[in-house]
Amino acid sequence: MTDTSPTRLPIGTADGVQFDVVAWGPSHADVDFSVACMFEHELGGGMAGGLLALDQALGGQLSR
């Protein structure tokens, strides 16, 4: 079985919490906390790719 998980880049810890940077589709990330970038040009229906999938997974909360 091949591990298809994206590579994690550890960037540090704070108060016992480890922070990693990983590039993957945010709607399917198996994590406790995730950050997704959203740009002004994506407001009003201009979302695509991973951000659109995240918005759909959240029931349209980002686009609202």
N, C-alpha and C positions, 0 to 999 in steps of 0.2 A: 504494500500500500504506500502510495506517494503522498507526502505531506504537501498540500497545496496552499497552506496558510502563508500569508505575506510575511516578509521579514520584518521583525520588530527591531527598532533602534532605540535602546534604552538611553534616556536623556537625563535621568536623575531621580532622586527621591526627596520627599518632603513629609515629615511627620509619619514616617513608616509606609508611605504610599509610593509605589514605583510608577514612574511615568515613562511611557514608550511612545515613539512616533511610528505609525504604521499607515501605509496607503492602501485602503481597501474600501469597498462599498459600505457606507455607514449603516445602511438598513439591515445588514446581515452580520454586523460585528458582534461577537460574543464577549462583551466587555461591560464593566460597571458604569463607565463614563466615557463619552465620546464627544469630540468637537468636530463640527462640519463648518467649512467656510461658506459664506453666502455673500455674493457681490450685488451691488445695487442694480446692475443690468439684469440680474436674475429675478428681481421682483416683478410681479405682474405677469407671471406665466412664462418667464424666460428660463426656467430651470430645466436641466437635462442631466442625464447620467445618474451618478450616485446620489446627487442632491435631490433629483426628482424622485428616485426610489425611496429616499428617506422621507420626503414629504408625503408620499403615498402611504408609506408604512405608519406615519403619524396621523393619518386621516386628514391631510391637508393643513395641518397646524402651521407649517412654515409659510405657505402661500397666503394664509389668512393674516 
